[in-house]
Amino acid sequence: MNSRRTAFAILAAAFLLAGCLYSNVVAPLSTDLNKTTLGQKEGRASNQSVLWLVSWGDAGVAAAAKNGGLTTVHHMDVKIQNILFGLYTKETTIVYGD
């Protein structure tokens, strides 16, 4: 019985700590994907943080559209990079359009 508890504790820790050392994930910010067109251009804008103490950057949609030269945004994604429990984090907004 004790070995089952130990195995359960190890599995629970593995699920809770998944991606804690390094993660690099891209996810859509749009919810209606039936008629999504990406367009001809892409723009990116990021913000970063270090040691949970200092952060900088502008990851807004307007900044991403400006960086890509977009006037119309059709679709948005977010990319999140995380290292060592968030000691370093970078979030990037990716916009697609014309």
C-alpha positions as CSV (number, residue, x, y, z in Angstrom):
1,M,0.0,0.0,0.0
2,N,2.9,2.4,0.8
3,S,4.4,1.8,-2.7
4,R,1.1,2.9,-4.3
5,R,1.1,6.1,-2.3
6,T,4.7,6.8,-3.4
7,A,3.9,6.1,-7.0
8,F,0.8,8.3,-6.8
9,A,2.9,11.1,-5.2
10,I,5.5,10.8,-8.0
11,L,2.9,10.9,-10.7
12,A,1.1,13.9,-9.1
13,A,4.4,15.8,-8.9
14,A,5.3,15.0,-12.5
15,F,1.9,16.4,-13.7
16,L,2.1,19.5,-11.5
17,L,5.7,20.3,-12.5
18,A,5.4,19.6,-16.2
19,G,7.2,22.3,-18.1
20,C,8.7,23.8,-15.0
21,L,12.3,23.6,-16.3
22,Y,11.6,24.8,-19.8
23,S,8.5,25.4,-21.9
24,N,7.9,27.0,-25.3
25,V,4.2,27.0,-26.1
26,V,2.2,28.7,-28.9
27,A,-1.6,29.0,-28.5
28,P,-4.3,30.9,-30.5
29,L,-5.9,33.9,-28.9
30,S,-8.9,33.9,-31.3
31,T,-11.9,31.7,-30.4
32,D,-13.8,31.7,-33.8
33,L,-11.5,29.8,-36.1
34,N,-14.0,28.7,-38.7
35,K,-13.4,31.5,-41.1
36,T,-9.9,32.6,-40.0
37,T,-7.6,33.9,-42.6
38,L,-4.0,34.7,-41.7
39,G,-3.3,37.4,-44.3
40,Q,0.0,38.3,-46.0
41,K,1.9,39.9,-43.0
42,E,2.9,38.9,-39.5
43,G,3.8,41.2,-36.6
44,R,5.3,40.4,-33.2
45,A,5.6,42.2,-29.9
46,S,7.0,40.8,-26.7
47,N,7.4,41.5,-23.0
48,Q,10.0,39.8,-20.7
49,S,10.6,39.3,-17.0
50,V,13.5,38.1,-15.0
51,L,13.6,36.8,-11.4
52,W,9.9,37.8,-10.9
53,L,11.3,41.3,-10.1
54,V,11.9,43.1,-13.3
55,S,9.7,43.2,-16.5
56,W,9.8,45.2,-19.7
57,G,8.3,45.3,-23.1
58,D,4.9,45.9,-24.8
59,A,3.2,42.7,-26.0
60,G,0.0,44.5,-27.0
61,V,-1.8,43.9,-30.3
62,A,-1.3,47.5,-31.4
63,A,2.5,47.1,-31.0
64,A,2.6,43.8,-32.8
65,A,0.5,45.2,-35.7
66,K,2.8,48.3,-35.9
67,N,5.9,46.1,-35.9
68,G,4.5,44.0,-38.8
69,G,3.1,47.0,-40.8
70,L,-0.4,45.6,-40.4
71,T,-3.6,47.8,-40.7
72,T,-6.0,44.9,-40.4
73,V,-5.6,42.0,-37.9
74,H,-7.2,38.7,-38.9
75,H,-5.8,36.3,-36.3
76,M,-3.7,36.3,-33.1
77,D,-1.5,33.8,-31.3
78,V,0.5,34.0,-28.1
79,K,3.9,32.4,-27.6
80,I,5.1,31.8,-24.0
81,Q,8.6,30.8,-23.1
82,N,9.3,29.9,-19.5
83,I,12.6,28.8,-17.9
84,L,13.1,27.5,-14.4
85,F,9.7,28.1,-12.8
86,G,9.5,31.6,-14.4
87,L,13.0,32.9,-13.5
88,Y,12.9,34.1,-17.1
89,T,9.7,34.5,-19.0
90,K,9.0,35.9,-22.5
91,E,5.5,36.4,-23.8
92,T,5.1,37.2,-27.5
93,T,1.9,38.4,-29.2
94,I,1.8,37.3,-32.9
95,V,-0.7,38.9,-35.2
96,Y,-1.5,38.0,-38.8
97,G,-3.2,40.2,-41.3
98,D,-2.8,42.8,-44.1
